[in-house]
Structure formats: C-alpha cells, structure tokens
Amino acid sequence: MNDLALTPKAPDVRLGDIIKLAVLAVGGQGGGVLSNWIVDLAERNGYAVQATSVAGVAQRTGATIYYMEMMPETGRTPVFALAPAEGDVDILIAAEMMEAGRAMMRGFVTPDRTTLIASSHRALATSEKIHPGSGIADSAAVRRAAAESARNFICFDMEAVAREAGSVISSSLFGALAGSGMLPFEPESYRETIRASGRGVDASIAAFDEARVAAEEHRAPKAREVDDAPEPGGVLPPAATPVEEHIEPEPMAGPEKMLGEWRDLSARADALPEPVLPFARAGLKKVVDYQDLAYGTEYLDRLDELLQKDRAAGGEEHEFDFTANAAKYLANAMSYDDIPRVADLKTRKGRDARISEEMRASDGTLIQVTEYFHPRAEEMVSLLPAGLGGWIESRPKVFAGIDKLVNKGRRLRTDRLPAFLMLYTVAGFRRIRRRSLRHKREMAHVDEWLGAATSRLTGDYAHATETLKVRRLIKGYSDTHARGVAKFDRVMSGAALVEGRDDAAAWTARLLTAALKDPKGEALDGALQTVRSMTTAGQA
Amino acid sequence: MAERSFKKEVEQLRIGAGETFRGEGILAITKALLENGVGYVGGYQGAPISHLMDVLADAEELMGELGIRFEANASEAAAAAMLAASVHYPIRGAVTFKSTVGTNVASDALANLASGGVTGGALIIVGEDYGEGSSIMQERSHAFAMKSQIWLLDPRPNLPSITDAVKHGFDLSEASNTPVMLQVRIRCCHVHGAFEAQDNVSPSLTVKDALSNPRRETDRIVLPPASFKHEHEKIEKRWPAALDYIRENKLNERFGPEKEKVGIVLQGGMYNGVIRALQRLGLADVHGDTDIPLYVLNVVYPLVEDEFIDFCADKDAVLIVEEGQPDYIEQTLRSILHKHGDPVKVSGKDVLPMAGEYTGQVMLEGIESFLVKHGGDLLPDRGRAPNRPPEVPDLSEVVPGRPPGFCTGCPERPIFAAMKMVEEEMGPHQITADIGCHLFSIMPPFEIGGTTMGYGLGPASNAAFDGGGERRPISIMGDGGFWHNGLSTSVGNAVFNKSDGVIMVVDNYYSAATGGQDILSSRAKNDTKATNNPISKALKGVGVGWVRQIDRTYDVGKMRDTLREALTTDHEGPKVIVASSECMLNRQRREKPLMAKAIKEGRRVERPKFGVDEEVCTGDHACMRLSGCPSLTLKMPDDPLRDDPIAHIDQTCVGCGNCGEVADTAVLCPSFYQADLVHNPGKTEQRMARWQKGIITWLQERRAGKRLAREAVR
C-alpha cells in the first residue's frame, strides 16, 4: 500500500444507510435459502437490495460465501458492490465455527462495525478427521479472536437449535439475525418471509423464534464450551457434536449380590489418592463391565502395587501422576478389543433402544439392524485356550485352513434370531476369556509395558509417566491394530534410547505425538532418526 | 434435469412490457434473448451460466410458442458450430458456455464463423469464470475476441445494463456482420436485481422456415480464395461498421464531470467495484454520482480511438482499470496515445496488480494511490475516519482449509476408496484425472490423480504411457466428459494406439458437477432428449475389447477386484471399467418427496441409515481415510479414559452403505451398523419381529441378570 496513506472526507452520509451483510457457510448448509430469505425480507420492508453468490461446483461441501447490500428505496437505484471488502462488512453470519475464523482471516470482521453472528457447532473438515490421533481445530482460539475482532459477537449452537425444532440451520441463523437487532425490521416480517417460502414452515418458525430470543439475550457462549475447548489437536468441545453428556457417574446394573460386592470394590477404589480417583473409578467400571468383579479386583491389585512404587519414588509431590496415568491406560489395556467384547456390546440389553433413539424411529416402524463383520483366523484362533491356539498357529496349513473358513465379510441381521444367537454365544466366551491365547498375550504385553515404565520410576519420574502414555498408540482391529502395536514398539525402543537424558520425558512425548501424526508412521521414522543420531552422537 | 425444476423461473420469462422482472442476472439475459427475437439458442452447461441452459430446457413449451429452437449441445464446439445458421440466414442465434474453458473448446468453430462473418445476429454469451469461486485456470476470454476479430461486450454488472447489452449485441452483430461475445462474470450471473421487461418477440425468420428455402453463398465459406478476402473484410468493412455502431448508440458510457484533471477508464464489469472504492474515498455517492470522470467500456473490443482521445483531452492523468492479464486494453490505449502524441499520463497495472481479481480492497488501494500520485488535491482532507482495515487475527494455524469435496453418500467415494485399497496392495500408479466432481479425488483423503488436462481428456492425457510398463497407467473420466469429447479423443485414441492403460469411467447418470443435466447415458426418461444410451455400448462400438460394467459402485469389494483384474489381465488394448451409480444429490432430490408420499399413503418403505457402536470404535480413524463423507464425523466418547475422538455418523447420513462396505472390504472394524427403518411394515413382518424380539429380550435379560454391567449401553 502507498505510504502516503490518505484518509477520506466524510463520505456521502447516505452511504451509512447501506447495510452490508455477508454469509459464510459450508456448501450444502442452505446458505442460498438464507440469502433468498434476506432478499425477500428487505424487499418486503421497502429496501433496495442486491445479493450475489459464487455458486457452481465450488459449493459442493466447500466453504462458500453469499453477499448482500441493502438500503431504503430512494426512487433511484443505488450502486452496490458485488463482493464484500475487507473492513467494510456490517453483519457477518458464519454458519459454522471455523467459517467464522475464515471470515476473520479474510478481514471481514472488524471492531469498528461488524456484528458477527456465528454458530458454535463444528462441521469437521476432512483434514481434521483423517488424523490418526486428534486433528480437530481449536474452536476456543476462534472464539477469543472473535471476541476481539467483532463489534458484537453472537455465538451459540444454532445447529442444535434448528435440529431440536426439526428444522435446518438457515432458520436459526435467520432467527439470530432478527435477534441481533442489526436490521431495522420487525420479527413478524421475518416470519412472513418464512411463511411465503412454503415448505416446513412451522418447524422453521419454531427454530427462528428460539434462535431470535437466544440472540436477543445476546446469550454469551456457555462457559464450559470455552473451558472444555481443546488444546490444539486436543479434544472436541461438547458444542461440536450431539452427544448427551453423562455428568453423573453412570450406575452399574446387575444382580443385588454382585452389586453388593461392587460397592465394596468401589469403596476400595475410593481409598486411592485424590488425583488418581477419577481414572481409577472409571477404570474399575470399565474392566468390571468388560469382564467381571474378579477382574476388577485384579485391576485394583495392580494399581495398589503401582501406587506403592509411585510413593517410594516420591510420587506425593508429583500428585501421583504416574499412578493416575496407570489407572487410565491399564484399564484400556485390560479391556482389549476381542470378538467376545464386540459380540457382547452388540447383543446387550438396551442396545436396540439406543439405536431406535438414534434413528429417531417413530411408533409403528420396525428397525432392521445389519452388522458388518469381517473376522479372520487370527481373531478366531486367539480365542482358543492358549495351548490349542498356540498349537494351531505353529501349523501354517491348519491355520490357513481355518482362515479359508472364516475370513470373509459377513452381514449379520442381529434383529433376527440366527445371527443374534451366534453373536450371543460368542459373547459368552467372555467367561473363558482369561484362558485364551489372546489374553495370555495381552497380559504379557501389559507386564512388559508396566515393567519398562516402573523401572524408570526411581530414575526419572516424568519419563516413567510418559512411558505409560505410549499405550495410547494401541487401538483398532486387524491391520490397524497391528500397525498400532508396531508403532508402540518403535516408540518404546526410542524411549529406551533416550533413557538417562534429562530431557528423556520430553523426547518420549515427542515420539508419541509424531506417531499419532500419520497412519504409516513417517513422522515417527523422522523423529526416531533424530533420536538415534542424537544418542549415538552423544557417545562419539 | 433431476436436480431442480425451473417452472417458477420459466413463468418469469413470460412477462411482458410494463412488468418488472426480478431475479438472477443470467436469467435476465435469458429473458432478453426472447425479447430480441432470437431464432435459436444453444450452449453447454457450466458455472456460471448453467442456469440459462437449465431454465430454457424447462421452457420447451414457451420456446415452441415463439418458434425458437433450443439445443442442449454436446459440447461448446457443437454450440459454436450451431451459429453457422446465422451465416447465410438472417436468423438471430445465441449460444452460451463457461469461459475460458468452453471458449477453448469452441474456438475452432468460432474462428471459422468469424472469418466468413454472419448475416443474422450471432451472440456468444460467455460466463467469465474468473476470481473467487472459479473452478478453472485463470485466463481471459479477451484474447479469443482479438485473435478472431469477434467483438467483446463487458457491460456494467446490473440487470438493465446486461439486458441492454443483449439487444445491442444482436444489432451490432448484424450491423458489422460479425459475431459478438457477451462477457458476464460469476457474480454478475448470480446477482439478484430487477429490470423493466418487454414483450417477447418471435423471430422474423424461424429455423423451420429457413429449411424450406435453403441459401448458400460460396464467398462466405472458409476456403481460398474467400478466406483471404475475409481477413481484409474484417479490417476494411466490419471493423469500421462496428465502430460507427458503437459511437452512434453510445455503447460506452461517460459519468461524472466533463472537465477534470484526472479520469478513470474501466471495463464495464468493473464499474460497481470502482464506484464502491470512490464511495469509500468520499468521491461518489450512493447512486454512483462521482466527482471523478469515468469512461466505461461496455465494449472492450474493439476500442473506439477518438472516444478515448476525447476523454483524455485536457486531463493530466487517466487510470485504466482492467482486471486480469495480459493487460491488452492498457497496451492498446497506451499505443493510441503514443500515436497521437498525447501527453496525458497513464496509470494502470502500476498501481493495480497485473494478476488476480480486483477485490474491494485491491480497488480501493489502487485508485487511492493513483489519486495520491496525480490528483492529491481532489482527495478529501485528511484526518477523518480511517479506511485501512485493522490487523486481522492470524488463525492460519487454526482454521482448516475447506475445499469442495464429494457430497454425503456420493457414489464416487467408494470408487476411490477401492482405488486406494488397490494402491495399498500394488503400490502407487500413474493416474490422470479429468473434469467433473470426480476430480475431488485429488484432495484428501484419497489424493488420487496427478493432472487434469481438460474435459474428456483424462485418458488422452495418459497417452504417453499407453505403451505400458511394470504397472499400468490409470485414467479417470466422468460420463459428462465421456460424451463431451472423451469417446473419440480419449477412448478412440486409446483403442487405435493399443493402449495398455486402464480407464475408469465414472458414470453418475448426469452431468453432475454442472447441476445435474441429462446426457446421452442418463437413466431418466426425458421427453425432449434421447437418454438411456449405455456408455458400455459406445465403448464396444469404438472397439474396446475389455469392458466391465459395475452397476453399484457402493460394492467396494467388487470395485476393488475389478480394478485389480484390469491392472493384471493380459488382455491387449485398453481396459475400461464403467462404474455406475446415481449422483446422490440428484437421487435425494428425486426420491425424498416420493418416499414421503409413499409413507403418508401407508405403503411399505425402507430407509437405511448408518450408526457407530461407540465402545466398539477405537478412534483410529482408518475409516475416515477411506471416506471423507461429510456425515461421517468425529465426537468425543463419554469415557475419561480415552484420548482420541471416535467415529460418529450424524443425521445427514443417507445410508449409501460406503461405511459398512469399506469397513468390511478393508477389514477395518465392526463398529458400523446399518439400521433400516421400515415404515408401514406388513402384518406378518410385524408378527415375526415381535416374536423374535421377545426371545432376544428374554436372552438379554437372562444374561443381564447374571452379570455386572454399565446401565448405559453405548
């Protein structure tokens, strides 16, 4: 820009009458409907209005923009711009949180004039979803920026408002616009516009009014939406998805006798130090739900053992971070995903109720449920008693034979008896699980992992704790699972290399992050290279 | 046309004198064609002019009444060639397409048309797909006008101006025996505005009548010696005739004060942007009354020398506002001034960027710095409200890119999921892409395809690899591209050269990316067009020996195996897979109302949707890397022990089946379940269900009574 920056004389006062409104949406969200409504609304109220959009294939699920300018009719046609200009937008409607961010990046949101109306919900971009760990963008950062950049900032989950009213987001956005009071039009003329447009009127108007009131109250974003907002690459803010949160610790169900034992067991867990509690409680519930009470006892025994070592290593001043992480990852390790587990979850009491709720099944409708299974010999054989399983695995021909038998895609109609009975029976294997080859392997793996971690406790507390966290890498089924285990081993080997350095913990953490970056583990290879060169250089 | 119906718009086309037309720019142009006695209209769909084609396709009845022939041409070349009807006959014809891509395809016919010249007005309406929202390479149509001596209109972007340009376009064409190109930019095509309508007018000579007494004049045909004569005609007759018409009818406009030391010369299309900048600088009011003289070129080719010289008279400096590059207009105007030895200083691409769209900020800064240089005192006093936008927050690390991608339930997704699986097995391949929705495969999660050389040119752009090698080259082409150009240019080429390559024809029943228009192989019944011509038949017709027709792309396993076979078979010559399933966007628009109706009427309807068993999903996101479906997203599990979000399917799921198929074929995980909601089930069906449910519940209760488990089932 020219440094002889000039500033204009007071422009034509009527220029102030021009209202400039931009809508940033995700293709398919109905931004077109919204802008048509706004045009109709303006014309109803004797305004000259011009709307433009950039349609075409660019709209297929991509970021799109609609732009409108309006001013009271003067009898002479005004000259309106066809596109929004930086620092020259009065009302910016963002139909999704990151689109609000995009609007700010493009300079369409400025403190001197812009009212930013944004829906706090997230429609995740592909780049956020394909990350093996969590690549979800940080809504809180966008919020903070918006609070600074916008003159007014109206932000709540307009997607949810629409959904609850059985409508679509264009209705609630229209409502928020009305509630913002930035357009000099009566709510009723908004409603007339919606009515005139025809389809789904009642639901649309319900969503409209709900959102209008919310915006009028200038509802500040719920505090927890900000607090729970993720660290970059962290976790989703609740606003992002339609999940009903269980704030209460969810109860256990079962025969009275077992519930009695359960109470004793949980009492035992409650005796653990404060920082460990939330994980231990959840962990205990998880393993008991996965197997049985005895398994829960086993879990707590292991924890006590670890806690002792933790204490000995002065865990007190680390707020028992080691045991807390152990409580978390041990529970996950002990409830590894095998076929009985899957079968159990798919044949449980209450699942059909949950599904029909998710499907919003109305009365008089039936639900047919089809499961997509693709078992392989690996999973099947590993269910067998350790001895037999090992015997088969050591005989490639037999193994191949079994694979030929089982390895194929199976569509199971679990609303019908035959498939249900099959899965129900497999779920029953739970009782003999602890004798299975898989269990033997998993436990050996757990011991090795915990061994490595505890061995570091006295020398380097932080490193020991980081070592526990590496367990995060093991997830998925079949090849994905194998890949996870491979990554786990490689990170553990890296952790061993850096052992003894004062920045060992930091390095192990770095390796873990790298391992979560891409599915193949290219980032991890790079990080490991650095570690190797670094450690060998140290010796040279 | 399954995606939308345009009956409402068609009604707008019927209004007459005294009524006001309200609507989109491109629709206003359509109306103007009817008001100016057009005899035939054609074109090829594509943003931003698809609407013109779509609406006329729905307006058969009206066209019939007026005696106008509408043709949905097979390609832009076909459209341009159709203008041949105006060579010997005094019939007005108009064609439209996306530019510059369409103009590239049409340029052979356009050059021949321009050489012989026209008797009836020939109008080429090009949708200039430039700047934000454009889906093509950034070039200018201007060059085509210059090279073939076709006149180029670039009217101010408001409905009265562009409809006026249609009228003058025809008259200018007839006055100068030259085809005229009318250029409208994306936002102008989609601008919502109003203009005073006129009555529709039937053509004075219809194409039907013309057939009764055919005409020909040998000297209009492009063949020596006539072709040499044509070139001289262009310069000696048609050019001066055009200038006269432009002058007499004042096609170019002047605004603002007569005498001022500086002025701005601009393309008509830039008018609103320039005025907005002047408004913000305090040099123009809301109605565009400006303190700075403007010379608005509604005709950007040819330029009227004396008009320009007159505008420059006793000015110190003029600014030329010309979007895009090369700066043809600025070069010409500079050379005009040079010839006349005119001392006026010229600014243009020195204060404005040579490349890229002239956005609000660019225009503001450019015009301001021009005035700072040459008209500082005109600029209002300093010290008022600053116009510089404050620092924008840097969210580049936070906000993810959101490029366009496959829609929810798109039938092309499983095709590329299968391709990715095959690449996992056999390693990466040399893959060329084409034009169409399927080009989204180049983006994550698939990242398949290395080049896109043009519509229907996917396989042709792999020709260098036709000889084959260790791994076969693969090329992708859509059904739209196949019929546009691909059958001969790509498939014929591959057959003739005994290509060893694999061709994947993505058939979604429509020209989907351009709005779901019908094409030869569309499965829909179309009263005015011949549909249901299978691609596989055409392939066999041109001599492809290895053809595999897949009628359900969602069968990922079959897709994968067929592709594997194509890559390994010892068959000589091209291996072509036709992967067919209906575009989900169109299918939903078609089926939703029918379903709702059926349910109301109490008929049995199955509606599939997918779900995820939260606790079975381990959050490795392998399924996402083979999908990228908008409805397959993430959520945090209700479990403090888990670090990573898990798969979640939202309400927009249309139950296409890709999730389950991929999970099965790629052996991912058993988290997905398909729930078919059965509306109005039959009596026996209900009884069976109740009976089985009874036993199942009993078994579940039985087990629940013998174990300890969480109450909530996730």
Boltz contact constraints between the chains, C-beta under 6 A:
constraints:
  - contact:
      token1: [A, 1]
      token2: [B, 365]
      max_distance: 6.0
  - contact:
      token1: [A, 2]
      token2: [B, 369]
      max_distance: 6.0
  - contact:
      token1: [A, 2]
      token2: [B, 372]
      max_distance: 6.0
  - contact:
      token1: [A, 4]
      token2: [B, 372]
      max_distance: 6.0
  - contact:
      token1: [A, 6]
      token2: [B, 372]
      max_distance: 6.0
  - contact:
      token1: [A, 6]
      token2: [B, 379]
      max_distance: 6.0
  - contact:
      token1: [A, 7]
      token2: [B, 382]
      max_distance: 6.0
  - contact:
      token1: [A, 7]
      token2: [B, 384]
      max_distance: 6.0
  - contact:
      token1: [A, 7]
      token2: [B, 386]
      max_distance: 6.0
  - contact:
      token1: [A, 8]
      token2: [B, 281]
      max_distance: 6.0
  - contact:
      token1: [A, 8]
      token2: [B, 282]
      max_distance: 6.0
  - contact:
      token1: [A, 8]
      token2: [B, 380]
      max_distance: 6.0
  - contact:
      token1: [A, 8]
      token2: [B, 384]
      max_distance: 6.0
  - contact:
      token1: [A, 8]
      token2: [B, 387]
      max_distance: 6.0
  - contact:
      token1: [A, 9]
      token2: [B, 282]
      max_distance: 6.0
  - contact:
      token1: [A, 9]
      token2: [B, 380]
      max_distance: 6.0
  - contact:
      token1: [A, 9]
      token2: [B, 381]
      max_distance: 6.0
  - contact:
      token1: [A, 10]
      token2: [B, 384]
      max_distance: 6.0
  - contact:
      token1: [A, 11]
      token2: [B, 279]
      max_distance: 6.0
  - contact:
      token1: [A, 11]
      token2: [B, 282]
      max_distance: 6.0
  - contact:
      token1: [A, 12]
      token2: [B, 285]
      max_distance: 6.0
  - contact:
      token1: [A, 12]
      token2: [B, 286]
      max_distance: 6.0
  - contact:
      token1: [A, 14]
      token2: [B, 286]
      max_distance: 6.0
  - contact:
      token1: [A, 15]
      token2: [B, 279]
      max_distance: 6.0
  - contact:
      token1: [A, 15]
      token2: [B, 286]
      max_distance: 6.0
  - contact:
      token1: [A, 39]
      token2: [B, 192]
      max_distance: 6.0
  - contact:
      token1: [A, 51]
      token2: [B, 192]
      max_distance: 6.0
  - contact:
      token1: [A, 52]
      token2: [B, 187]
      max_distance: 6.0
  - contact:
      token1: [A, 52]
      token2: [B, 190]
      max_distance: 6.0
  - contact:
      token1: [A, 52]
      token2: [B, 191]
      max_distance: 6.0
  - contact:
      token1: [A, 53]
      token2: [B, 190]
      max_distance: 6.0
  - contact:
      token1: [A, 54]
      token2: [B, 132]
      max_distance: 6.0
  - contact:
      token1: [A, 54]
      token2: [B, 133]
      max_distance: 6.0
  - contact:
      token1: [A, 54]
      token2: [B, 186]
      max_distance: 6.0
  - contact:
      token1: [A, 55]
      token2: [B, 190]
      max_distance: 6.0
  - contact:
      token1: [A, 56]
      token2: [B, 47]
      max_distance: 6.0
  - contact:
      token1: [A, 57]
      token2: [B, 135]
      max_distance: 6.0
  - contact:
      token1: [A, 57]
      token2: [B, 513]
      max_distance: 6.0
  - contact:
      token1: [A, 58]
      token2: [B, 133]
      max_distance: 6.0
  - contact:
      token1: [A, 58]
      token2: [B, 404]
      max_distance: 6.0
  - contact:
      token1: [A, 60]
      token2: [B, 404]
      max_distance: 6.0
  - contact:
      token1: [A, 60]
      token2: [B, 407]
      max_distance: 6.0
  - contact:
      token1: [A, 61]
      token2: [B, 404]
      max_distance: 6.0
  - contact:
      token1: [A, 61]
      token2: [B, 405]
      max_distance: 6.0
  - contact:
      token1: [A, 61]
      token2: [B, 630]
      max_distance: 6.0
  - contact:
      token1: [A, 62]
      token2: [B, 402]
      max_distance: 6.0
  - contact:
      token1: [A, 62]
      token2: [B, 403]
      max_distance: 6.0
  - contact:
      token1: [A, 62]
      token2: [B, 404]
      max_distance: 6.0
  - contact:
      token1: [A, 63]
      token2: [B, 402]
      max_distance: 6.0
  - contact:
      token1: [A, 76]
      token2: [B, 287]
      max_distance: 6.0
  - contact:
      token1: [A, 78]
      token2: [B, 286]
      max_distance: 6.0
  - contact:
      token1: [A, 78]
      token2: [B, 287]
      max_distance: 6.0
  - contact:
      token1: [A, 79]
      token2: [B, 272]
      max_distance: 6.0
  - contact:
      token1: [A, 79]
      token2: [B, 275]
      max_distance: 6.0
  - contact:
      token1: [A, 79]
      token2: [B, 288]
      max_distance: 6.0
  - contact:
      token1: [A, 81]
      token2: [B, 272]
      max_distance: 6.0
  - contact:
      token1: [A, 81]
      token2: [B, 276]
      max_distance: 6.0
  - contact:
      token1: [A, 82]
      token2: [B, 187]
      max_distance: 6.0
  - contact:
      token1: [A, 82]
      token2: [B, 272]
      max_distance: 6.0
  - contact:
      token1: [A, 85]
      token2: [B, 360]
      max_distance: 6.0
  - contact:
      token1: [A, 85]
      token2: [B, 361]
      max_distance: 6.0
  - contact:
      token1: [A, 86]
      token2: [B, 361]
      max_distance: 6.0
  - contact:
      token1: [A, 86]
      token2: [B, 389]
      max_distance: 6.0
  - contact:
      token1: [A, 87]
      token2: [B, 389]
      max_distance: 6.0
  - contact:
      token1: [A, 98]
      token2: [B, 399]
      max_distance: 6.0
  - contact:
      token1: [A, 101]
      token2: [B, 395]
      max_distance: 6.0
  - contact:
      token1: [A, 101]
      token2: [B, 399]
      max_distance: 6.0
  - contact:
      token1: [A, 102]
      token2: [B, 399]
      max_distance: 6.0
  - contact:
      token1: [A, 104]
      token2: [B, 393]
      max_distance: 6.0
  - contact:
      token1: [A, 105]
      token2: [B, 395]
      max_distance: 6.0
  - contact:
      token1: [A, 107]
      token2: [B, 389]
      max_distance: 6.0
  - contact:
      token1: [A, 107]
      token2: [B, 392]
      max_distance: 6.0
  - contact:
      token1: [A, 110]
      token2: [B, 389]
      max_distance: 6.0
  - contact:
      token1: [A, 110]
      token2: [B, 390]
      max_distance: 6.0
  - contact:
      token1: [A, 124]
      token2: [B, 633]
      max_distance: 6.0
  - contact:
      token1: [A, 124]
      token2: [B, 634]
      max_distance: 6.0
  - contact:
      token1: [A, 125]
      token2: [B, 400]
      max_distance: 6.0
  - contact:
      token1: [A, 125]
      token2: [B, 402]
      max_distance: 6.0
  - contact:
      token1: [A, 126]
      token2: [B, 444]
      max_distance: 6.0
  - contact:
      token1: [A, 126]
      token2: [B, 445]
      max_distance: 6.0
  - contact:
      token1: [A, 126]
      token2: [B, 628]
      max_distance: 6.0
  - contact:
      token1: [A, 127]
      token2: [B, 400]
      max_distance: 6.0
  - contact:
      token1: [A, 127]
      token2: [B, 444]
      max_distance: 6.0
  - contact:
      token1: [A, 128]
      token2: [B, 400]
      max_distance: 6.0
  - contact:
      token1: [A, 129]
      token2: [B, 624]
      max_distance: 6.0
  - contact:
      token1: [A, 129]
      token2: [B, 634]
      max_distance: 6.0
  - contact:
      token1: [A, 130]
      token2: [B, 444]
      max_distance: 6.0
  - contact:
      token1: [A, 130]
      token2: [B, 445]
      max_distance: 6.0
  - contact:
      token1: [A, 130]
      token2: [B, 624]
      max_distance: 6.0
  - contact:
      token1: [A, 130]
      token2: [B, 625]
      max_distance: 6.0
  - contact:
      token1: [A, 132]
      token2: [B, 621]
      max_distance: 6.0
  - contact:
      token1: [A, 133]
      token2: [B, 644]
      max_distance: 6.0
  - contact:
      token1: [A, 134]
      token2: [B, 644]
      max_distance: 6.0
  - contact:
      token1: [A, 134]
      token2: [B, 645]
      max_distance: 6.0
  - contact:
      token1: [A, 137]
      token2: [B, 398]
      max_distance: 6.0
  - contact:
      token1: [A, 137]
      token2: [B, 400]
      max_distance: 6.0
  - contact:
      token1: [A, 138]
      token2: [B, 398]
      max_distance: 6.0
  - contact:
      token1: [A, 141]
      token2: [B, 398]
      max_distance: 6.0
  - contact:
      token1: [A, 145]
      token2: [B, 393]
      max_distance: 6.0
  - contact:
      token1: [A, 145]
      token2: [B, 395]
      max_distance: 6.0
  - contact:
      token1: [A, 149]
      token2: [B, 393]
      max_distance: 6.0
  - contact:
      token1: [A, 235]
      token2: [B, 636]
      max_distance: 6.0
  - contact:
      token1: [A, 236]
      token2: [B, 636]
      max_distance: 6.0
  - contact:
      token1: [A, 236]
      token2: [B, 645]
      max_distance: 6.0
  - contact:
      token1: [A, 241]
      token2: [B, 635]
      max_distance: 6.0
  - contact:
      token1: [A, 243]
      token2: [B, 635]
      max_distance: 6.0
  - contact:
      token1: [A, 246]
      token2: [B, 638]
      max_distance: 6.0
  - contact:
      token1: [A, 250]
      token2: [B, 710]
      max_distance: 6.0
  - contact:
      token1: [A, 250]
      token2: [B, 711]
      max_distance: 6.0
  - contact:
      token1: [A, 250]
      token2: [B, 712]
      max_distance: 6.0
  - contact:
      token1: [A, 251]
      token2: [B, 711]
      max_distance: 6.0
  - contact:
      token1: [A, 252]
      token2: [B, 708]
      max_distance: 6.0
  - contact:
      token1: [A, 253]
      token2: [B, 711]
      max_distance: 6.0
  - contact:
      token1: [A, 254]
      token2: [B, 707]
      max_distance: 6.0
  - contact:
      token1: [A, 254]
      token2: [B, 708]
      max_distance: 6.0
  - contact:
      token1: [A, 255]
      token2: [B, 705]
      max_distance: 6.0
  - contact:
      token1: [A, 258]
      token2: [B, 708]
      max_distance: 6.0
  - contact:
      token1: [A, 262]
      token2: [B, 708]
      max_distance: 6.0
  - contact:
      token1: [A, 278]
      token2: [B, 640]
      max_distance: 6.0
  - contact:
      token1: [A, 282]
      token2: [B, 640]
      max_distance: 6.0
  - contact:
      token1: [A, 282]
      token2: [B, 641]
      max_distance: 6.0
  - contact:
      token1: [A, 288]
      token2: [B, 708]
      max_distance: 6.0
  - contact:
      token1: [A, 289]
      token2: [B, 709]
      max_distance: 6.0
  - contact:
      token1: [A, 289]
      token2: [B, 710]
      max_distance: 6.0
  - contact:
      token1: [A, 328]
      token2: [B, 641]
      max_distance: 6.0
  - contact:
      token1: [A, 331]
      token2: [B, 641]
      max_distance: 6.0
  - contact:
      token1: [A, 332]
      token2: [B, 641]
      max_distance: 6.0
  - contact:
      token1: [A, 342]
      token2: [B, 616]
      max_distance: 6.0
  - contact:
      token1: [A, 342]
      token2: [B, 670]
      max_distance: 6.0
  - contact:
      token1: [A, 345]
      token2: [B, 613]
      max_distance: 6.0
  - contact:
      token1: [A, 345]
      token2: [B, 615]
      max_distance: 6.0
  - contact:
      token1: [A, 345]
      token2: [B, 616]
      max_distance: 6.0
  - contact:
      token1: [A, 348]
      token2: [B, 713]
      max_distance: 6.0
  - contact:
      token1: [A, 349]
      token2: [B, 700]
      max_distance: 6.0
  - contact:
      token1: [A, 349]
      token2: [B, 704]
      max_distance: 6.0
  - contact:
      token1: [A, 350]
      token2: [B, 713]
      max_distance: 6.0
  - contact:
      token1: [A, 351]
      token2: [B, 713]
      max_distance: 6.0
  - contact:
      token1: [A, 354]
      token2: [B, 713]
      max_distance: 6.0
  - contact:
      token1: [A, 355]
      token2: [B, 675]
      max_distance: 6.0
  - contact:
      token1: [A, 358]
      token2: [B, 611]
      max_distance: 6.0
  - contact:
      token1: [A, 359]
      token2: [B, 609]
      max_distance: 6.0
  - contact:
      token1: [A, 359]
      token2: [B, 675]
      max_distance: 6.0
  - contact:
      token1: [A, 359]
      token2: [B, 677]
      max_distance: 6.0
  - contact:
      token1: [A, 361]
      token2: [B, 677]
      max_distance: 6.0
  - contact:
      token1: [A, 365]
      token2: [B, 677]
      max_distance: 6.0
  - contact:
      token1: [A, 365]
      token2: [B, 678]
      max_distance: 6.0
  - contact:
      token1: [A, 365]
      token2: [B, 679]
      max_distance: 6.0
  - contact:
      token1: [A, 366]
      token2: [B, 678]
      max_distance: 6.0
  - contact:
      token1: [A, 366]
      token2: [B, 681]
      max_distance: 6.0
  - contact:
      token1: [A, 366]
      token2: [B, 689]
      max_distance: 6.0
  - contact:
      token1: [A, 367]
      token2: [B, 675]
      max_distance: 6.0
  - contact:
      token1: [A, 367]
      token2: [B, 677]
      max_distance: 6.0
  - contact:
      token1: [A, 368]
      token2: [B, 676]
      max_distance: 6.0
  - contact:
      token1: [A, 369]
      token2: [B, 673]
      max_distance: 6.0
  - contact:
      token1: [A, 369]
      token2: [B, 675]
      max_distance: 6.0
  - contact:
      token1: [A, 370]
      token2: [B, 674]
      max_distance: 6.0
  - contact:
      token1: [A, 371]
      token2: [B, 673]
      max_distance: 6.0
  - contact:
      token1: [A, 372]
      token2: [B, 660]
      max_distance: 6.0
  - contact:
      token1: [A, 372]
      token2: [B, 663]
      max_distance: 6.0
  - contact:
      token1: [A, 372]
      token2: [B, 664]
      max_distance: 6.0
  - contact:
      token1: [A, 372]
      token2: [B, 672]
      max_distance: 6.0
  - contact:
      token1: [A, 373]
      token2: [B, 670]
      max_distance: 6.0
  - contact:
      token1: [A, 374]
      token2: [B, 664]
      max_distance: 6.0
  - contact:
      token1: [A, 374]
      token2: [B, 667]
      max_distance: 6.0
  - contact:
      token1: [A, 409]
      token2: [B, 664]
      max_distance: 6.0
  - contact:
      token1: [A, 416]
      token2: [B, 692]
      max_distance: 6.0
  - contact:
      token1: [A, 417]
      token2: [B, 692]
      max_distance: 6.0
  - contact:
      token1: [A, 420]
      token2: [B, 696]
      max_distance: 6.0
  - contact:
      token1: [A, 424]
      token2: [B, 699]
      max_distance: 6.0
  - contact:
      token1: [A, 472]
      token2: [B, 643]
      max_distance: 6.0
  - contact:
      token1: [A, 475]
      token2: [B, 618]
      max_distance: 6.0
  - contact:
      token1: [A, 475]
      token2: [B, 620]
      max_distance: 6.0
  - contact:
      token1: [A, 476]
      token2: [B, 618]
      max_distance: 6.0
  - contact:
      token1: [A, 476]
      token2: [B, 620]
      max_distance: 6.0
  - contact:
      token1: [A, 477]
      token2: [B, 669]
      max_distance: 6.0
  - contact:
      token1: [A, 478]
      token2: [B, 667]
      max_distance: 6.0
  - contact:
      token1: [A, 480]
      token2: [B, 620]
      max_distance: 6.0
  - contact:
      token1: [A, 480]
      token2: [B, 622]
      max_distance: 6.0
